[in-house]
Amino acid sequence: MSLLSGSSAAVIEATNMEWPESVFSLSHIALPFRADDAVYGNGDVHGSHRISFGALAPRGERSVMRLNAEYFLRMRYNPFFAFQQSHMIEWLEQLPHGEATP
C-alpha cells in the first residue's frame, strides 16, 4: 500500500508474496539485508564458512553468553528485499536526471 504525495487515497498493490513460515514481523535492522547476505542472511549462503547472525539458533545453558536469547530471535534479513529494491530503483529512475546518484 502506498500514499502518493498530496493524495488522501491509498493505492493498494497486490503481490504474490507471503510471510515466511515462522516469521511474524520484521525488525527495522532487517530492511537493508537480503536473505543471501553472508553475515545477516538466512544461513543458506553456499561456500561460506562465516557465522550467519540471521540464522543463529544457539542452544545451551542459560547465562553463559553475554547476549540474551531474545537477541537471536530478532529477524536480521528482509525476505521481501527484492520487492523493496525494485521499487527503490523504479523510484530513483523517475527522478529528474542529476537528482540522485548511485
NORSULRA-V28487 format. One record per residue. N is the residue number from 0. SS is DSSP state (2 for helix, 1 for strand, 0 for the rest). PSI is psi in whole degrees, 0 to 359 (* if undefined). OMEGA is omega in whole degrees, 0 to 359 (NA if undefined). Layout:
N,SS,PSI,OMEGA
N,SS,PSI,OMEGA
//
This chain:
0,0,140,177
1,1,160,180
2,0,112,181
3,0,149,179
4,0,130,179
5,0,359,181
6,0,153,176
7,0,0,180
8,0,125,179
9,0,144,176
10,1,122,181
11,0,127,181
12,0,120,179
13,0,141,176
14,0,168,176
15,0,18,184
16,0,151,176
17,0,153,175
18,0,137,175
19,0,148,179
20,0,139,179
21,0,9,176
22,0,126,181
23,0,343,177
24,0,167,177
25,0,147,173
26,0,150,178
27,2,333,180
28,2,347,180
29,2,338,189
30,0,315,185
31,0,6,185
32,0,131,176
33,0,160,178
34,0,332,181
35,0,15,176
36,0,133,186
37,0,331,182
38,0,312,186
39,0,1,183
40,0,192,185
41,0,2,177
42,0,3,182
43,0,15,180
44,0,116,182
45,0,140,178
46,0,3,180
47,0,133,179
48,0,20,180
49,0,159,173
50,0,131,178
51,0,108,181
52,0,337,179
53,0,345,184
54,0,4,181
55,0,136,174
56,0,72,186
57,0,144,178
58,0,146,178
59,0,195,183
60,0,144,178
61,0,151,173
62,0,13,177
63,0,321,181
64,0,155,178
65,0,336,178
66,0,138,180
67,0,166,185
68,2,327,180
69,2,330,179
70,2,322,184
71,2,348,178
72,2,342,185
73,0,133,179
74,0,127,185
75,0,353,179
76,0,161,184
77,0,109,180
78,0,348,179
79,0,21,185
80,2,315,182
81,2,319,177
82,2,312,179
83,2,316,180
84,2,316,181
85,2,323,178
86,2,323,178
87,2,318,179
88,2,317,177
89,2,316,179
90,2,316,180
91,2,323,180
92,2,339,179
93,2,346,179
94,0,146,176
95,0,144,183
96,0,132,177
97,0,347,180
98,0,334,180
99,0,139,176
100,0,141,181
101,0,*,NA
//
